[in-house]
């Protein structure tokens, strides 16, 4: 069975990461969460004085971006990869609302995207990977054999994010999350560098009314077709 590259793009809180992680684990591929990489850069910026309120010291970040190294290591307890920022596990810290509210303007910076894309492409040279994000099928791996574009209504996505945060014991406001989802959608689609869009050869998956099991079944069917299993 040939190894392929799988690119899963789409809007925030669509369940892209869950889909990608599950598929990678089932087929023995490496999972790379590109969104976590931008979240890690955002966390670094918050913790190192690059943010002043919502303003970004772009020159400081530009000087430091080459020193921001992001990697993924399997967590034996969860069976899924955790995100490491310069060798420190930041998986939980990058999932807060503070990071969520600041990640889109960071990810819109051209030099940030250039560095992250270079790191992502280096991770994916050997194929046998599943990567999810905003521009994987259009910019990072335009030659990926399987491209999926995921969408769902903003309200459904906000509810999923709300439930996720509450399950972790974090305080959350549905209205604040919904507004954040809508703002991120706008920024992601209208940024100058690698805007969020469906690649021409990507398969569209609207999972507004799908269960996780239904998503899995659909995704495995597409993987089997492309990888030559059926």
C-alpha positions as a Markdown table, in Angstrom:
| # | Residue | x | y | z |
|---|---|---|---|---|
| 1 | Unk | 0.0 | 0.0 | 0.0 |
| 2 | Unk | 1.5 | 3.3 | -1.1 |
| 3 | Unk | 1.9 | 6.1 | 1.5 |
| 4 | Unk | 0.2 | 9.4 | 0.7 |
| 5 | Unk | -0.1 | 12.9 | 2.1 |
| 6 | Unk | -3.5 | 13.9 | 3.5 |
| 7 | Unk | -4.4 | 17.6 | 3.8 |
| 8 | Unk | -7.5 | 18.5 | 5.9 |
| 9 | Unk | -8.4 | 22.2 | 5.7 |
| 10 | Unk | -11.4 | 24.1 | 7.0 |
| 11 | Unk | -12.9 | 26.6 | 9.4 |
| 12 | Unk | -12.0 | 26.8 | 13.1 |
| 13 | Unk | -13.7 | 24.3 | 15.5 |
| 14 | Unk | -14.9 | 22.1 | 12.7 |
| 15 | Unk | -13.4 | 19.0 | 14.3 |
| 16 | Unk | -10.5 | 18.9 | 11.8 |
| 17 | Unk | -8.0 | 17.9 | 14.4 |
| 18 | Unk | -10.2 | 15.1 | 15.8 |
| 19 | Unk | -10.7 | 13.7 | 12.3 |
| 20 | Unk | -7.0 | 13.9 | 11.4 |
| 21 | Unk | -5.8 | 12.4 | 14.7 |
| 22 | Unk | -8.2 | 9.5 | 14.5 |
| 23 | Unk | -7.3 | 8.7 | 10.9 |
| 24 | Unk | -3.6 | 9.0 | 11.5 |
| 25 | Unk | -3.8 | 6.6 | 14.5 |
| 26 | Unk | -5.9 | 4.1 | 12.6 |
| 27 | Unk | -3.7 | 3.9 | 9.5 |
| 28 | Unk | -0.4 | 4.3 | 11.2 |
| 29 | Unk | 0.4 | 7.8 | 9.8 |
| 30 | Unk | 2.1 | 10.8 | 11.5 |
| 31 | Unk | -0.4 | 13.5 | 12.6 |
| 32 | Unk | 0.7 | 17.2 | 12.4 |
| 33 | Unk | -1.6 | 19.9 | 13.8 |
| 34 | Unk | -0.6 | 23.0 | 11.9 |
| 35 | Unk | -3.1 | 25.1 | 13.8 |
| 36 | Unk | -1.3 | 24.1 | 17.0 |
| 37 | Unk | 1.9 | 25.5 | 15.5 |
| 38 | Unk | 0.3 | 28.9 | 15.0 |
| 39 | Unk | -1.2 | 28.7 | 18.5 |
| 40 | Unk | 2.3 | 28.0 | 19.9 |
| 41 | Unk | 3.7 | 31.0 | 18.1 |
| 42 | Unk | 0.9 | 33.0 | 19.6 |
| 43 | Unk | 1.6 | 31.7 | 23.1 |
| 44 | Unk | 5.3 | 32.5 | 22.7 |
| 45 | Unk | 4.3 | 36.1 | 21.7 |
| 46 | Unk | 2.0 | 36.5 | 24.7 |
| 47 | Unk | 4.6 | 35.2 | 27.1 |
| 48 | Unk | 7.5 | 37.2 | 25.6 |
| 49 | Unk | 6.2 | 40.7 | 25.5 |
| 50 | Unk | 5.4 | 40.7 | 21.8 |
| 51 | Unk | 1.7 | 41.6 | 22.4 |
| 52 | Unk | 0.8 | 45.0 | 23.9 |
| 53 | Unk | -2.9 | 44.5 | 24.3 |
| 54 | Unk | -4.0 | 43.4 | 20.9 |
| 55 | Unk | -1.1 | 45.2 | 19.1 |
| 56 | Unk | 1.8 | 43.0 | 17.9 |
| 57 | Unk | 5.5 | 44.1 | 17.9 |
| 58 | Unk | 6.1 | 42.6 | 14.5 |
| 59 | Unk | 9.7 | 43.5 | 14.3 |
| 60 | Unk | 10.5 | 41.8 | 17.6 |
| 61 | Unk | 8.6 | 38.7 | 16.4 |
| 62 | Unk | 10.4 | 38.8 | 13.1 |
| 63 | Unk | 13.7 | 38.7 | 14.8 |
| 64 | Unk | 12.7 | 35.8 | 17.1 |
| 65 | Unk | 10.7 | 33.6 | 14.7 |
| 66 | Unk | 13.7 | 31.5 | 13.6 |
| 67 | Unk | 14.2 | 30.6 | 17.3 |
| 68 | Unk | 10.7 | 29.3 | 17.7 |
| 69 | Unk | 10.8 | 25.5 | 17.1 |
| 70 | Unk | 7.6 | 23.5 | 17.3 |
| 71 | Unk | 7.5 | 19.7 | 17.5 |
| 72 | Unk | 5.0 | 16.9 | 18.3 |
| 73 | Unk | 5.5 | 14.0 | 20.6 |
| 74 | Unk | 3.1 | 11.1 | 21.3 |
| 75 | Unk | 1.4 | 11.2 | 24.7 |
| 76 | Unk | 1.3 | 7.6 | 26.0 |
| 77 | Unk | -1.7 | 8.4 | 28.2 |
| 78 | Unk | -3.9 | 9.8 | 25.4 |
| 79 | Unk | -2.4 | 8.0 | 22.4 |
| 80 | Unk | -2.3 | 11.4 | 20.6 |
| 81 | Unk | 0.6 | 13.8 | 20.0 |
| 82 | Unk | 1.1 | 16.8 | 22.2 |
| 83 | Unk | 2.5 | 20.1 | 21.0 |
| 84 | Unk | 6.0 | 21.2 | 22.2 |
| 85 | Unk | 7.3 | 24.8 | 22.0 |
| 86 | Unk | 11.1 | 24.8 | 22.2 |
| 87 | Unk | 11.0 | 21.4 | 23.9 |
| 88 | Unk | 8.3 | 22.4 | 26.5 |
| 89 | Unk | 4.9 | 20.7 | 26.4 |
| 90 | Unk | 2.3 | 23.5 | 25.8 |
| 91 | Unk | -0.6 | 21.4 | 24.6 |
| 92 | Unk | -3.1 | 22.7 | 27.3 |
| 93 | Unk | -1.8 | 26.3 | 27.3 |
| 94 | Unk | -2.3 | 26.8 | 23.6 |
| 95 | Unk | -6.0 | 25.8 | 23.8 |
| 96 | Unk | -7.1 | 28.8 | 26.0 |
| 97 | Unk | -9.5 | 31.5 | 24.9 |
| 98 | Unk | -6.6 | 34.0 | 25.3 |
| 99 | Unk | -4.6 | 32.2 | 22.6 |
| 100 | Unk | -7.7 | 31.7 | 20.5 |
| 101 | Unk | -8.5 | 35.4 | 20.5 |
| 102 | Unk | -5.0 | 36.3 | 19.3 |
| 103 | Unk | -4.0 | 33.5 | 16.9 |
| 104 | Unk | -5.6 | 34.8 | 13.7 |
| 105 | Unk | -3.6 | 38.1 | 13.5 |
| 106 | Unk | -0.4 | 36.2 | 14.3 |
| 107 | Unk | -1.1 | 33.6 | 11.6 |
| 108 | Unk | -1.8 | 36.3 | 9.1 |
| 109 | Unk | 1.8 | 37.6 | 9.3 |
| 110 | Unk | 3.7 | 36.6 | 6.1 |
| 111 | Unk | 7.0 | 35.8 | 7.8 |
| 112 | Unk | 5.3 | 33.7 | 10.5 |
| 113 | Unk | 3.6 | 31.6 | 7.7 |
| 114 | Unk | 6.8 | 31.3 | 5.8 |
| 115 | Unk | 8.6 | 29.8 | 8.8 |
| 116 | Unk | 5.7 | 27.5 | 9.8 |
| 117 | Unk | 5.2 | 26.3 | 6.2 |
| 118 | Unk | 9.0 | 25.5 | 6.0 |
| 119 | Unk | 8.8 | 23.5 | 9.3 |
| 120 | Unk | 5.6 | 21.7 | 8.1 |
| 121 | Unk | 7.1 | 20.8 | 4.7 |
| 122 | Unk | 10.2 | 19.4 | 6.5 |
| 123 | Unk | 8.0 | 17.2 | 8.7 |
| 124 | Unk | 6.1 | 15.8 | 5.6 |
| 125 | Unk | 8.9 | 15.0 | 3.3 |
| 126 | Unk | 8.5 | 11.2 | 3.7 |
| 127 | Unk | 4.7 | 11.2 | 3.1 |
| 128 | Unk | 2.6 | 9.0 | 5.4 |
| 129 | Unk | 1.3 | 12.1 | 7.2 |
| 130 | Unk | -2.1 | 13.7 | 8.0 |
| 131 | Unk | -2.0 | 17.5 | 8.5 |
| 132 | Unk | -4.8 | 19.8 | 9.2 |
| 133 | Unk | -5.1 | 23.6 | 9.1 |
| 134 | Unk | -6.1 | 26.4 | 6.9 |
| 135 | Unk | -3.8 | 26.3 | 3.9 |
| 136 | Unk | -2.4 | 22.7 | 3.8 |
| 137 | Unk | -4.0 | 21.7 | 0.5 |
| 138 | Unk | -3.4 | 25.1 | -1.2 |
| 139 | Unk | 0.0 | 26.1 | 0.1 |
| 140 | Unk | 1.9 | 23.6 | 2.3 |
| 141 | Unk | 1.1 | 20.4 | 0.3 |
| 142 | Unk | -0.6 | 21.4 | -3.0 |
| 143 | Unk | 0.3 | 18.0 | -4.4 |
| 144 | Unk | -1.3 | 16.0 | -1.6 |
| 145 | Unk | -3.1 | 12.9 | -2.9 |
| 146 | Unk | -6.1 | 13.4 | -0.6 |
| 147 | Unk | -7.5 | 16.9 | 0.2 |
| 148 | Unk | -10.5 | 17.5 | 2.5 |
| 149 | Unk | -12.2 | 20.8 | 3.2 |
| 150 | Unk | -14.4 | 20.8 | 6.3 |
| 151 | Unk | -17.1 | 23.3 | 7.2 |
| 152 | Unk | -20.1 | 23.6 | 9.6 |
| 153 | Unk | -22.3 | 26.5 | 10.7 |
| 154 | Unk | -20.7 | 29.0 | 13.1 |
| 155 | Unk | -23.3 | 28.2 | 15.8 |
| 156 | Unk | -22.5 | 24.5 | 15.7 |
| 157 | Unk | -18.8 | 25.2 | 15.8 |
| 158 | Unk | -19.1 | 27.6 | 18.7 |
| 159 | Unk | -21.2 | 25.0 | 20.7 |
| 160 | Unk | -18.5 | 22.4 | 20.1 |
| 161 | Unk | -15.8 | 24.8 | 21.3 |
| 162 | Unk | -17.9 | 25.7 | 24.3 |
| 163 | Unk | -18.5 | 22.1 | 25.2 |
| 164 | Unk | -14.8 | 21.3 | 24.8 |
| 165 | Unk | -13.7 | 24.1 | 27.2 |
| 166 | Unk | -16.3 | 23.3 | 29.8 |
| 167 | Unk | -15.2 | 19.6 | 29.7 |
| 168 | Unk | -11.7 | 20.8 | 30.6 |
| 169 | Unk | -13.1 | 22.8 | 33.5 |
| 170 | Unk | -12.4 | 26.2 | 31.9 |
| 171 | Unk | -14.7 | 29.1 | 32.1 |
| 172 | Unk | -16.4 | 29.8 | 28.8 |
| 173 | Unk | -19.0 | 32.2 | 27.3 |
| 174 | Unk | -21.0 | 30.9 | 24.3 |
| 175 | Unk | -21.6 | 34.4 | 22.9 |
| 176 | Unk | -17.9 | 35.3 | 23.3 |
| 177 | Unk | -16.9 | 32.0 | 21.5 |
| 178 | Unk | -19.4 | 32.6 | 18.7 |
| 179 | Unk | -18.0 | 36.1 | 18.1 |
| 180 | Unk | -14.5 | 34.7 | 18.1 |
| 181 | Unk | -15.4 | 32.0 | 15.6 |
| 182 | Unk | -17.0 | 34.6 | 13.3 |
| 183 | Unk | -14.0 | 37.0 | 13.6 |
| 184 | Unk | -11.5 | 34.2 | 12.9 |
| 185 | Unk | -13.5 | 33.1 | 9.8 |
| 186 | Unk | -13.3 | 36.6 | 8.4 |
| 187 | Unk | -9.6 | 37.1 | 9.1 |
| 188 | Unk | -8.7 | 33.6 | 7.8 |
| 189 | Unk | -10.6 | 34.2 | 4.6 |
| 190 | Unk | -9.4 | 37.7 | 3.9 |
| 191 | Unk | -5.7 | 37.7 | 4.9 |
| 192 | Unk | -3.3 | 38.5 | 2.1 |
| 193 | Unk | -1.0 | 35.5 | 2.7 |
| 194 | Unk | -2.5 | 32.0 | 2.1 |
| 195 | Unk | -6.1 | 32.8 | 2.9 |
| 196 | Unk | -8.5 | 30.0 | 3.8 |
| 197 | Unk | -10.1 | 28.6 | 0.7 |
| 198 | Unk | -11.1 | 25.3 | -0.7 |
| 199 | Unk | -8.5 | 23.8 | -3.1 |
| 200 | Unk | -10.1 | 23.0 | -6.5 |
| 201 | Unk | -9.4 | 19.3 | -6.1 |
| 202 | Unk | -10.5 | 19.1 | -2.4 |
| 203 | Unk | -13.5 | 17.1 | -1.3 |
| 204 | Unk | -16.1 | 19.1 | 0.7 |
| 205 | Unk | -17.3 | 17.8 | 4.0 |
| 206 | Unk | -20.1 | 19.7 | 5.8 |
| 207 | Unk | -20.3 | 18.0 | 9.2 |
| 208 | Unk | -22.9 | 20.3 | 10.7 |
| 209 | Unk | -25.3 | 17.4 | 11.1 |
| 210 | Unk | -22.9 | 14.4 | 11.2 |
| 211 | Unk | -21.8 | 12.4 | 14.1 |
| 212 | Unk | -18.1 | 11.6 | 14.7 |
| 213 | Unk | -18.7 | 8.0 | 13.6 |
| 214 | Unk | -20.4 | 9.2 | 10.4 |
| 215 | Unk | -17.4 | 11.5 | 9.7 |
| 216 | Unk | -15.0 | 8.6 | 10.4 |
| 217 | Unk | -16.8 | 6.3 | 8.0 |
| 218 | Unk | -16.8 | 8.9 | 5.2 |
| 219 | Unk | -13.1 | 9.8 | 5.8 |
| 220 | Unk | -12.0 | 6.2 | 5.7 |
| 221 | Unk | -13.9 | 5.6 | 2.5 |
| 222 | Unk | -12.0 | 8.5 | 0.8 |
| 223 | Unk | -8.7 | 7.3 | 2.2 |
| 224 | Unk | -9.2 | 3.7 | 1.0 |
| 225 | Unk | -10.1 | 5.0 | -2.5 |
| 226 | Unk | -7.0 | 7.1 | -2.9 |
| 227 | Unk | -4.5 | 4.8 | -1.2 |
| 228 | Unk | -5.5 | 2.0 | -3.4 |
| 229 | Unk | -7.1 | -0.3 | -0.8 |
| 230 | Unk | -10.3 | -0.6 | -2.8 |
